[in-house]
Amino acid sequence: MNNELNHLEEQRKKTQKKIDQSEWKINKSKYYENRKNRKERTRKLIQKGALLDKYFESDQLSIEETEELLKIFSEYVNSKKPDKFKKE
């Protein structure tokens, strides 16, 4: 009876260890997926900012001035935007 109990306890420990390892792998995978998504978003924002500077010559403007400039043109641009660029 004692041997059987010891054997079951060992199995429980091994199973718990496997569960812990699986949970660690899942968390690691989620971390890397989130990290990848953040990097992609950062890259996209940098590229859009570069395009803004290029076409609006806004590199010398402050953040507040850039926002003001965009507010001035946003209504016009959004009203004239082709359908293919509109959100669905």
Stockholm file with secondary structure:
# STOCKHOLM 1.0

chainA/1-88         MNNELNHLEEQRKKTQKKIDQSEWKINKSKYYENRKNRKERTRKLIQKGALLDKYFESDQLSIEETEELLKIFSEYVNSKKPDKFKKE
#=GR chainA/1-88 SS CHHHHHHHHHHHHHHHHHHHHHHHHHHHHHHHHHHHHHHHHHHHHHHHHHHHHHHHCCTTSCHHHHHHHHHHHHHHHHHHCCGGGSCC
#=GC SS_cons        CHHHHHHHHHHHHHHHHHHHHHHHHHHHHHHHHHHHHHHHHHHHHHHHHHHHHHHHCCTTSCHHHHHHHHHHHHHHHHHHCCGGGSCC
//
